[in-house]
């Protein structure tokens, strides 16, 4: 396999535009707000190891929440040391505490040390290795940015213990963790330290999964829950808890890259297809049931009870971008684009302060009152309708913090002999082949300009968006028809060039496979990469009363009034309310209305409201 | 209130036709088949009180199963003593056993006496009074038909104990039973014996419900479950377990009739409207969730997970016909007709041998494989797709047995000064006003003939079906335009008359209220009283791919080939299968097909198959 790498975020400076706004919002608002809520909820206290003094009981995954937040700070220190000073001080305080609290043998976990020492390495689903993994990732980031290795050394000492307990002695009561993460972290640690043993450890945890008798399934009778159904050499389907699954596949992709293992890549291709052929929401979200937060079976994509955790968006970016490193296929970038503009952005409120855990594709507020008639245990789990600043299980907010902090990582691939632009995000990239500037209004008008004055690689390729029907390109002001192969356009350029790209953005309706029962007879509106939705606040209650014809596009109007993008107005029919429960079908009457659609990611920013992505199709 | 009665089934002889076929099927096949399965499963052994000898452990509601079967036998003895001889012998055997086993103090319950004597009158949800009620109803029927009062005396002794324990001493650990039934039975016993104390007992159980501190809710946190949310003087909504609820409302209606209590009637009117305005399936079934077998909230009418227990069809007939006794309104007969031709008939296979417990309005076989990916505890309860001969909870089959055995009870009301035909069922009725013969092809061609040679009441009224747009009537061969008031047509007749009625049957599509989310954009096909469905066996897999236009009726063809009724062929569009998960909506392609629709009640008689009542509407 030809294995490539993305230009790392350290070499990328986002410049003014749609994504820089989101990057800044994360840096300036979200990160501080998560800090506040974590301070209030005792999450930092957990790693201060002060339970005896404060009585604030840590939860067994608090360390991972804090670790992800620290990782975000570490990434942002790179670009804004002054702005991050206060956060850096907190990190140093926490590192002090960890150094002080770490057990003689290297063990480090705030909950197990303070509350449940008798459970150390006893229970597969208590997230010890998951917490360790996130702390390792944070420590690596912190070392890279600050050059200070105290945190890293703490985690290396902990790794020594993990190696002894799991690989040497086999004395833990499980072999692989209930929640994947350590695998990724260990490979990252191997890459950072070049110490072979970390690769060996990662390989152990990856290869033992589904391949040993010791591990008990997380969900009683269900091997899929934490990917115990098959071992990685027989992977075919995306199964079980989605975040755990995608972390596993990312780890396997890393192992494939490090060991040049084509079988692992082929298996991951099957998994990737299994997702994109039947288990992917149009928003790029995954997870069809909230009860086990898991993948289910192809075409089972309910909208109101969609789970589509925000962490899945983060994890999908990890998996798809790793696949791109193993193989130049446009589908990986297509999926990243879908996730970025939809499932990822919807996770955060437009003011940057609050977050969704689940990101549903439909909200019908009426349904939230329906449960009164049945006992509480029997209630359907319906997602919350407004974002919150912190959750009991608050894994998503700091995961979003760290994602946006290294957004630069996903833009451009260095293929050794040239560059390949995967995502159109305004930025200045310092690459081994020269500096590249991307200037985009991609989601706004489907255009991007790529320029350089010192590009030495002679060719550059760009990913053609999935929705692009016709690319109009000009090089240095001259219209040009590039070679197009497998979803990429190839340009021959001089050292200094200005490449203008127009992907021909337009509104279009998408149908789902007829096997997706929830979407039969329905369409979703998109504009380029952006999925649209209707909200009750614009369109009244009971959005399913509305029918839209595919011809409505001819009479659509776009208004550039929605947070940098367009809202869309369309003619539609709305079924009149009717008192009768059943009535002659020829008595249906409609109002001719215009409906307003907004980008899906912006839903639930104007108070509680009904919301609908998949509109009923008239004709 | 003017309180009237139906002509009792003892005075009604069904004559050849659609319903006589069903009556005979029940008498000749279903009853014997239920007997076989009950013998095999130890249900009769329960009442033989031979657990010590056989080791066959009775369940705590086995007595009620057997009682309903005995009640059916008692009804049928009236019309076919010779044919019922074998069943009568079994009844006598069981009565011997009960007489022998009944405790000194009158207590009689096979499970509690043999297995759990320590639980006697301790647990509200162990169906002791429910079993007692069914045994009382059986004993009354048996006494009426055979004139032998042994069984009745057993039950009267038991009633003495129940009166002492519940009304006098209050020594039971609950005041009202978890499952209603005793209330109905006691009023029937009062009517049969004229002993006031049974009315007092019935009133006690009815009035204490939702009106005392002693009763604990059946479902932990939910007062609706067994109608503990309000007392009968404040009834407004249909709530909780549907069968229990409808038995309660039937009991309240009986009490209203016996005490001429207008408030109770008004409350029941609210409950009736609550059901018909938002909680009723188009088939006449009720029950929107299988998990608690209960009503939920208006417009919550899921099709695939419809509960619509067969016992609900029986209970709805009980409730609606009782309401008709209290008030001459056509809506009660409309509902009975809807239930009869749909929810009631669907309960039994066309060969009479097997039964549905739940009667769903959609089956998508694919979904039954979907659950593999989630732990068993999290599975959605999907209804079975083929009828069974017996169930663990086999309340429905003997309830259906007894229902068909006294079908004659629902046809004609004696209003004191005239008769009113409520249901068009071919029969000869001996009434105080003379003999009436109904000869119908109601569901086949929308026609009925009513004749008499000795009718002395001068006027006769008939209920106009809800779907009848234009009645064509002729009296003694002469076209006549009757007076029509509140859904009834009134005719002045001589002693001897022939009244021909043509209700103008035709195919029509029905829409559901837009608040019923499952049916938005869908239509159901009806032909007169009969709801139609599509089956996979005729129309292929994934019936939701099919779209039908309301104009399809113009090109419909009817074939008189489906068990005495018509199957219907319609032009339709079928979405072509598509490999992609998402694709441009303008790429949808259709096949022009003809679909075959059959009466809903006949579904699942040709092997496992997809099934759909609510078809997607094209335009």
Interface residues (C-beta under 8 A of the other chain):
Chain A: X219 X220 X221 X222 X224 X225 X239 X240 X276 X277 X278 X280 X282 X289 X291 X292 X294 X295 X296 X297 X299 X300 X364 X366 X367 X369 X370 X372 X373 X374 X375 X376 X377 X378 X508 X509 X510 X511 X512 X513 X514 X515 X516 X517 X520 X521 X523 X524 X542 X544 X545 X547 X550 X575 X577 X578 X579 X580 X581 X582 X583 X584 X585 X586 X587 X588 X616 X617 X618 X619
Chain B: X219 X220 X221 X222 X224 X225 X239 X240 X276 X277 X278 X280 X282 X289 X291 X292 X294 X295 X296 X297 X299 X300 X364 X366 X367 X369 X370 X372 X373 X374 X375 X376 X377 X378 X508 X509 X510 X511 X512 X513 X514 X515 X516 X517 X520 X521 X523 X524 X542 X544 X545 X547 X550 X575 X577 X578 X579 X580 X581 X582 X583 X584 X585 X586 X587 X588 X616 X617 X618 X619
